[in-house]
Amino acid sequence: MKRKWIVIIFSVFGGVVLVCGGVITAAAYMVYSTVQELGEPWPVSLREAHQQHQTVLLKSESFGPEPLPPLTHPSLEYTSYETELGEMGAIASKVEGNNRNRPAIIWDFGGFGGISSGYAQVGDPENDQGISQFLDRGFVVYLPAVRGEHMNPGVFECFYGEVDDLVRVIERVSQRPDVDPKRVYLMGHSTGGTNVLLASMMTDIPAGVVSFGGAISMSKIVVLGGGYGVEPYDTSSLDEVHLRSPMKFAPYIQSPVLYIEGEDHADDFILQRMKRETTDAGVPFEYRIIRGGDHYNILAPLKTFIADHISSGKPGLPDADELQRAFFDR
């Protein structure tokens, strides 16, 4: 009987050790991954890194056979753009003339799966996912679907090949006969905000990039936060995680970037680190944490403010300090 209890005690003790060892190992990996991401930047630019590294996907999935959502505004039409995988679908403003004088907004929606169905409508002021502010002012609006979305070729890569597609979109929009190539803006919210941040590190977008709440540190999201639950790549691979992290490529920003997030969702430590990295590298990155704001209620007033700024003919992006006043004045 005594021997039986000894066996039981040692079995339980061994199980605890194994569990604790597993927890310690997982915790160590989390810390190591994040420290590595905040350490030295990637040795080459994101464009070069994409050329050198073929992402390894553990699953090949698209978002199903859903076509592009219906056209709900008379100024819009279905269109397409060319990529290395073939032709991708999009919704865009109809071409009007050839004066090359209109500003253009390329918008990448949040979430996963493509273009939001209510894209042209005036949205909920607490969570406005539409682009009516830009449509109403007569801007050229371009809403791309990327690989694996809305029956497009390719599969979901989660912040990798999708960024390559956005680079091709920028080239396509800049060549339109009614667009001023110096007034092409790339904007996005949440996961779309992450994609546009990464695109700013791959190509020059003269007018600038606006990221509403994109992920700066992918290690924090994937390793510390458990990820999005849809990642098709090996999240235990530091290379795969870091190649999707704007923080790791901060010195390679090629376009003016304005990052905006509400205070309840913002990571001030990560943003300060991003600001130091970009300042040391001499690249243009500004951010504003909006007091009283969250991940969603910043959208309606600040898209309106940015649209008014562009409509006034002022060059580039608005001053970050003006955003807080615009939010309070909503």
C-alpha positions as CSV (number, residue, x, y, z in Angstrom):
1,M,0.0,0.0,0.0
2,K,2.8,2.4,0.9
3,R,4.6,1.6,-2.4
4,K,1.3,2.4,-4.3
5,W,1.1,5.8,-2.6
6,I,4.8,6.5,-3.4
7,V,4.1,5.7,-7.1
8,I,1.0,7.9,-7.1
9,I,2.9,10.8,-5.4
10,F,5.8,10.6,-7.9
11,S,3.4,10.3,-10.8
12,V,1.6,13.5,-9.8
13,F,4.9,15.2,-9.0
14,G,6.3,14.2,-12.4
15,G,3.1,15.5,-14.1
16,V,3.4,18.8,-12.4
17,V,7.1,19.1,-13.4
18,L,6.1,18.3,-17.0
19,V,3.3,20.8,-17.0
20,C,5.4,23.5,-15.4
21,G,8.2,22.8,-17.8
22,G,5.8,23.2,-20.7
23,V,4.6,26.5,-19.2
24,I,8.1,27.7,-18.7
25,T,9.1,26.7,-22.2
26,A,6.1,28.5,-23.7
27,A,6.7,31.6,-21.6
28,A,10.4,31.6,-22.5
29,Y,9.4,31.4,-26.2
30,M,7.0,34.3,-25.8
31,V,9.6,36.5,-24.1
32,Y,12.3,35.5,-26.6
33,S,10.1,36.2,-29.6
34,T,9.1,39.6,-28.4
35,V,12.7,40.6,-27.4
36,Q,14.0,39.5,-30.8
37,E,11.3,41.6,-32.5
38,L,12.3,44.7,-30.5
39,G,15.9,44.1,-31.1
40,E,17.8,44.6,-34.3
41,P,15.7,45.3,-37.4
42,W,15.6,42.8,-40.2
43,P,18.9,43.0,-42.1
44,V,17.2,43.9,-45.5
45,S,14.1,45.8,-46.5
46,L,10.7,44.1,-46.5
47,R,10.6,44.1,-50.3
48,E,14.0,42.3,-50.4
49,A,12.8,39.9,-47.6
50,H,9.8,39.0,-49.6
51,Q,12.0,38.2,-52.6
52,Q,14.3,36.0,-50.5
53,H,11.7,34.2,-48.4
54,Q,8.8,32.0,-49.6
55,T,6.3,31.9,-46.8
56,V,5.4,28.4,-45.7
57,L,1.7,27.8,-45.1
58,L,0.4,25.0,-43.0
59,K,-3.0,25.3,-44.7
60,S,-4.1,26.7,-48.1
61,E,-7.5,28.3,-47.7
62,S,-9.5,31.1,-49.4
63,F,-12.5,32.8,-48.1
64,G,-15.0,30.9,-50.2
65,P,-16.8,31.6,-53.4
66,E,-18.4,34.9,-52.3
67,P,-18.3,37.4,-55.2
68,L,-17.6,41.1,-54.7
69,P,-20.4,42.8,-52.8
70,P,-23.1,44.7,-54.9
71,L,-22.4,48.2,-56.2
72,T,-24.3,50.6,-53.9
73,H,-23.1,54.0,-55.2
74,P,-23.6,55.4,-58.7
75,S,-20.0,56.6,-59.0
76,L,-18.6,53.1,-58.5
77,E,-17.9,50.2,-60.8
78,Y,-16.2,46.7,-60.8
79,T,-12.6,46.7,-62.0
80,S,-9.4,44.7,-61.6
81,Y,-5.7,45.0,-61.2
82,E,-2.9,42.7,-62.2
83,T,-0.6,40.8,-59.8
84,E,1.9,38.0,-60.0
85,L,-1.0,35.5,-59.4
86,G,-3.2,37.0,-62.1
87,E,-6.1,39.4,-62.2
88,M,-7.7,40.5,-58.9
89,G,-11.1,42.0,-58.5
90,A,-11.8,45.4,-57.0
91,I,-14.5,48.1,-56.6
92,A,-13.5,51.6,-57.7
93,S,-14.7,55.0,-58.7
94,K,-15.4,55.3,-62.4
95,V,-12.7,57.1,-64.4
96,E,-13.7,60.7,-65.1
97,G,-11.6,62.6,-67.6
98,N,-7.8,62.7,-68.0
99,N,-6.8,65.8,-66.0
100,R,-4.9,63.8,-63.4
101,N,-6.0,66.1,-60.7
102,R,-8.2,64.0,-58.3
103,P,-6.9,62.6,-55.0
104,A,-7.3,58.9,-54.5
105,I,-8.0,56.8,-51.4
106,I,-7.1,53.1,-51.4
107,W,-8.9,51.6,-48.4
108,D,-8.1,48.2,-46.9
109,F,-10.9,47.0,-44.6
110,G,-10.5,45.5,-41.1
111,G,-11.2,41.9,-40.3
112,F,-10.5,39.0,-42.7
113,G,-12.4,38.1,-45.9
114,G,-12.6,41.2,-48.1
115,I,-14.7,44.2,-48.7
116,S,-17.4,45.1,-46.1
117,S,-20.9,44.9,-47.5
118,G,-21.9,48.4,-46.2
119,Y,-18.8,50.0,-47.6
120,A,-20.6,53.0,-49.3
121,Q,-23.1,53.7,-46.5
122,V,-22.8,56.2,-43.7
123,G,-21.9,53.9,-40.9
124,D,-22.6,53.8,-37.2
125,P,-20.8,56.8,-35.6
126,E,-19.5,54.4,-33.0
127,N,-18.1,52.0,-35.6
128,D,-18.1,53.4,-39.1
129,Q,-16.6,50.8,-41.4
130,G,-17.6,52.6,-44.6
131,I,-15.8,55.1,-46.9
132,S,-18.7,57.5,-47.5
133,Q,-16.5,60.5,-46.3
134,F,-14.3,60.1,-49.3
135,L,-17.0,59.2,-51.8
136,D,-19.1,62.3,-50.8
137,R,-16.2,64.6,-51.6
138,G,-15.6,63.3,-55.1
139,F,-12.3,61.5,-54.4
140,V,-11.3,58.5,-56.4
141,V,-11.9,55.5,-54.1
142,Y,-10.3,52.1,-54.8
143,L,-11.4,49.1,-52.7
144,P,-9.2,46.1,-53.6
145,A,-9.9,42.5,-52.8
146,V,-6.6,40.7,-52.4
147,R,-5.6,37.1,-52.9
148,G,-8.0,34.5,-51.6
149,E,-10.8,37.0,-51.3
150,H,-14.0,37.3,-53.4
151,M,-13.0,34.5,-55.8
152,N,-9.6,36.0,-56.5
153,P,-6.7,33.6,-57.2
154,G,-4.4,32.6,-54.4
155,V,-4.9,31.8,-50.8
156,F,-5.0,33.6,-47.5
157,E,-1.4,34.3,-46.3
158,C,-2.2,36.7,-43.4
159,F,-0.2,39.9,-43.8
160,Y,2.2,38.5,-46.4
161,G,1.2,38.1,-50.1
162,E,-1.7,40.4,-49.4
163,V,0.9,43.2,-49.0
164,D,2.4,42.4,-52.3
165,D,-1.1,42.8,-53.8
166,L,-1.5,46.2,-52.2
167,V,1.8,47.4,-53.8
168,R,0.3,46.5,-57.2
169,V,-2.9,48.4,-56.4
170,I,-0.9,51.5,-55.6
171,E,0.9,51.2,-59.0
172,R,-2.5,50.7,-60.7
173,V,-4.2,53.7,-59.1
174,S,-1.3,56.0,-59.7
175,Q,-1.5,55.3,-63.4
176,R,-5.2,56.3,-63.7
177,P,-5.7,59.2,-66.1
178,D,-7.9,61.1,-63.6
179,V,-5.6,60.7,-60.5
180,D,-2.9,63.0,-59.3
181,P,-0.1,60.4,-58.6
182,K,1.2,62.7,-55.8
183,R,-2.2,62.6,-54.1
184,V,-2.6,58.8,-53.7
185,Y,-3.3,57.8,-50.1
186,L,-3.3,54.3,-48.6
187,M,-5.5,53.8,-45.6
188,G,-6.9,50.9,-43.5
189,H,-8.4,49.9,-40.2
190,S,-7.4,47.1,-37.8
191,T,-6.0,44.2,-39.9
192,G,-6.2,46.5,-42.9
193,G,-4.2,49.0,-40.9
194,T,-1.5,46.3,-40.5
195,N,-1.4,45.7,-44.2
196,V,-1.0,49.3,-45.1
197,L,1.8,49.7,-42.5
198,L,3.6,46.9,-44.1
199,A,3.0,48.3,-47.6
200,S,4.6,51.6,-46.5
201,M,7.8,49.6,-46.1
202,M,7.7,48.2,-49.6
203,T,6.9,51.1,-51.9
204,D,6.8,54.9,-52.0
205,I,3.3,56.4,-51.5
206,P,4.0,60.1,-51.8
207,A,0.8,61.4,-50.1
208,G,1.1,59.0,-47.2
209,V,-0.3,56.1,-45.3
210,V,-2.9,56.2,-42.5
211,S,-3.2,53.2,-40.2
212,F,-6.2,53.1,-37.9
213,G,-5.2,50.7,-35.2
214,G,-3.0,48.3,-37.2
215,A,-0.8,45.8,-35.3
216,I,2.7,47.2,-34.8
217,S,4.1,44.1,-33.1
218,M,3.0,40.8,-34.5
219,S,4.9,38.9,-31.8
220,K,2.6,40.6,-29.2
221,I,-0.5,39.6,-31.2
222,V,0.5,36.1,-32.1
223,V,2.8,34.9,-29.4
224,L,1.6,36.8,-26.3
225,G,-2.0,37.4,-27.4
226,G,-2.7,34.0,-28.9
227,G,-3.1,35.3,-32.4
228,Y,-6.2,35.9,-34.5
229,G,-7.2,32.2,-34.7
230,V,-6.9,32.1,-38.5
231,E,-3.1,32.2,-39.1
232,P,-2.2,29.8,-41.9
233,Y,1.5,29.9,-41.2
234,D,3.6,28.3,-38.4
235,T,3.3,30.7,-35.5
236,S,6.2,29.0,-33.7
237,S,8.5,30.2,-36.5
238,L,10.1,33.5,-35.5
239,D,10.9,34.3,-39.1
240,E,7.3,33.8,-40.2
241,V,6.0,36.0,-37.4
242,H,8.6,38.7,-37.7
243,L,8.2,39.0,-41.5
244,R,4.6,40.1,-40.8
245,S,5.6,42.6,-38.1
246,P,5.8,46.3,-38.9
247,M,8.1,46.8,-35.9
248,K,10.8,44.6,-37.4
249,F,10.9,46.7,-40.6
250,A,10.4,50.2,-39.1
251,P,13.7,51.7,-40.5
252,Y,12.5,50.7,-44.0
253,I,9.4,52.9,-44.2
254,Q,9.4,54.6,-47.5
255,S,6.2,56.8,-47.2
256,P,4.9,59.2,-44.6
257,V,2.9,57.3,-42.0
258,L,0.2,58.5,-39.6
259,Y,-0.9,55.9,-37.0
260,I,-4.1,56.5,-35.0
261,E,-5.5,54.4,-32.2
262,G,-7.9,55.0,-29.3
263,E,-6.4,55.0,-25.9
264,D,-8.3,51.9,-24.7
265,H,-6.6,49.8,-27.4
266,A,-3.3,51.5,-27.9
267,D,0.1,50.1,-26.7
268,D,2.0,53.2,-25.8
269,F,5.2,51.3,-25.1
270,I,5.3,49.7,-28.6
271,L,4.4,53.0,-30.3
272,Q,7.1,54.8,-28.4
273,R,9.6,52.2,-29.5
274,M,8.3,52.4,-33.1
275,K,8.8,56.2,-33.0
276,R,12.3,55.9,-31.7
277,E,13.2,53.4,-34.4
278,T,11.8,55.5,-37.1
279,T,13.3,58.7,-35.8
280,D,16.8,57.1,-35.5
281,A,16.4,55.9,-39.1
282,G,15.2,59.3,-40.3
283,V,11.9,58.0,-41.7
284,P,8.5,59.7,-41.4
285,F,6.3,58.1,-38.8
286,E,3.9,60.0,-36.5
287,Y,1.3,58.6,-34.1
288,R,-1.6,59.8,-32.0
289,I,-3.3,58.0,-29.2
290,I,-6.8,59.5,-29.0
291,R,-8.0,60.2,-25.5
292,G,-11.5,59.0,-25.0
293,G,-11.3,56.9,-28.1
294,D,-11.4,53.2,-28.7
295,H,-10.6,50.9,-31.7
296,Y,-13.8,51.8,-33.4
297,N,-15.3,55.2,-32.4
298,I,-12.2,57.1,-33.8
299,L,-13.1,56.1,-37.3
300,A,-16.1,58.3,-38.2
301,P,-14.8,61.7,-36.9
302,L,-11.2,61.2,-38.0
303,K,-12.0,59.9,-41.5
304,T,-14.2,63.0,-41.9
305,F,-11.4,65.2,-40.6
306,I,-8.8,63.6,-42.9
307,A,-11.2,63.9,-45.9
308,D,-11.7,67.6,-45.1
309,H,-7.9,68.0,-44.9
310,I,-7.4,66.4,-48.3
311,S,-10.3,68.3,-49.9
312,S,-8.9,71.6,-48.8
313,G,-5.9,71.0,-51.0
314,K,-3.4,70.8,-48.1
315,P,-0.5,68.6,-49.0
316,G,0.3,65.3,-47.2
317,L,-1.2,64.1,-44.0
318,P,-2.8,66.3,-41.2
319,D,-0.8,67.1,-38.1
320,A,-1.2,64.4,-35.5
321,D,-2.0,67.0,-32.8
322,E,-5.0,68.2,-34.7
323,L,-6.6,64.7,-34.5
324,Q,-7.4,64.9,-30.8
325,R,-9.2,68.2,-31.3
326,A,-11.2,66.8,-34.2
327,F,-12.2,63.8,-32.0
328,F,-13.4,66.0,-29.2
329,D,-15.3,68.2,-31.6
330,R,-17.3,65.3,-33.1
